[in-house]
Amino acid sequence: MRAVVIYESMYGNTHLVADAIADGIRPGADVSVLAVDRADAAALADADLVVVGGPTHVHGMTRASTRKAAAEAAREPGSGLEMDADAEGEGLREWFDATASLPRLAAAFDTRMHGPVTFTGRASKGIAKRLRAHGSRLVVEPESFLVSKENHLDDDELEHARTWGTTLLQSARATN
Ligand SMILES: Cc1cc2nc3c(=O)[nH]c(=O)nc-3n(C[C@H](O)[C@H](O)[C@H](O)COP(=O)(O)O)c2cc1C
């Protein structure tokens, strides 16, 4: 099985989670991790499974306006925030609009703040909806990984991500 993990990330947390999910998948599949602006048709051509994740902005997937706000926040003196290498450019929303076909099997994740989903929202809901609209079948429920108010990933979330990666691969194999 070949899997591709596609992430969008402004401050690097979703990127770290994407790498850890791939670590969980890797013992059982050929897996690559790609920033969303590098995930072209060729990268997905022979993949069986796509795992897509991004940060939650204003209750859902990012928009150009929220990405601009995130970049401005990082530039504030003393923000302690660093932009991820591939943070500039389009987000998952635009990528889905521009992408014609996706692998048959899929999973969705996001990063978001602590709290009930009714208060925080979660990008993975919109990601899952778009994966289904592209004809992909979700092999597990969408999952969230939590960051602090200061935008630091919780200590146990990388282990959570590795475990989730292993679980979703098992589910994909059972579905395949
Ligand atoms: C403009 C903006 C809006 C945000 N809105 C939400 C929100 O509605 N709910 C939430 O849980 N987190 C929100 N956050 C926090 C992000 O989810 C958090 O920055 C992100 O998960 C970090 O991932 P990244 O490091 O990959 O960018 C927001 C952050 C920014 C910059």
The ligand as an ORCA input file, in Angstrom:
! r2SCAN-3c Opt
* xyz 0 1
  C      -6.335     33.376     12.542
  C      -6.456     32.193     13.460
  C      -7.697     31.716     13.811
  C      -7.817     30.617     14.694
  N      -9.060     30.135     14.993
  C      -9.162     29.024     15.776
  C     -10.447     28.465     16.063
  O     -11.489     28.941     15.629
  N     -10.482     27.331     16.825
  C      -9.351     26.753     17.343
  O      -9.466     25.737     18.019
  N      -8.127     27.270     17.096
  C      -8.012     28.386     16.327
  N      -6.772     28.891     16.044
  C      -5.577     28.215     16.567
  C      -5.050     27.262     15.492
  O      -5.866     26.132     15.406
  C      -3.606     26.900     15.774
  O      -2.848     28.076     15.544
  C      -3.146     25.801     14.853
  O      -3.746     24.583     15.196
  C      -1.676     25.634     14.880
  O      -1.330     24.803     13.804
  P      -0.086     25.177     12.858
  O       1.067     25.372     13.807
  O       0.082     23.999     11.985
  O      -0.433     26.428     12.112
  C      -6.648     30.004     15.212
  C      -5.384     30.501     14.859
  C      -5.284     31.578     13.986
  C      -3.920     32.079     13.615
*
